[in-house]
Amino acid sequence: MSAAVPVSVVVPCFRCADTIGRALASVAAQTARPQAVILVDDASGDTTAETLRRLQANHPAGWVTVITLPVNQGAATARNVGWEAATTRHVAFLDADDSWHPDKLALQYAFMQTHPDVVATGHRFLQAQSDAYGTPPDYPPLATSPLPHHPIVPWQVLLKNPFITPSLMLRTDAPLRFPVGQRYMEDHLLLMQLALRGVPMVRIDLPLACIHKDRYGQSGLSAQMHAMHQAELDNLRRLVRDGDLSATAAWVLRWYVRLKFVRRQLLVAVRRRGAA
């Protein structure tokens, strides 16, 4: 077994019996294994809970913790529950249908150790060229010396979410959590709030994760394009309400969000026509 690093991995799980094994295997295969893995079953109501317990039993005692929520509340709340259960200085998030590069934790944790002022880091990712149940692609060789990275400034976060959630590692004492009960664009809201309040964030310019479905227009939450668009607009309203963003800036950004939505719709339509 590889040396453990003081990181807790939180995985929200909802009806993920077919994919959670691959996600957990990518955590177990890390060259720097996390101290703990916390799987949060968001009241799946199918075989997910049994699958999580079986996977838990296949690993060393105490390494995997399974938390079962009595009522489905969405990934944001499930992540917060796992976050609050973490006892390590850092927490990393993985989705149940995605996977990690074997060196992800080693590189990301080492960076955060040598940059203790940085509260949040994320990184690039690869898109699997297969369906949701396929295997990760071959990762390209990584140029890790020096580790390529750049700081994230607020305007970057306002224009686009700089990190997918499976790339995110945070100090456990970060001042904010995911918005409770919010089911769409909740990760983007958290990052915007952190950035606008001056919390240091850095992007590592290496592909250290793989997502196994299209970001828009396929199954799962990514299929809910209209709901995601509405959530983006609602996020801007919340930032104004909380005093994090001016009304003028929000007005400009709302038009930008609308243009992005039209572009997404066109991309999905072209992709579907090409697949027909």
Disulfide bonds with the S-S distance in Angstrom:
none
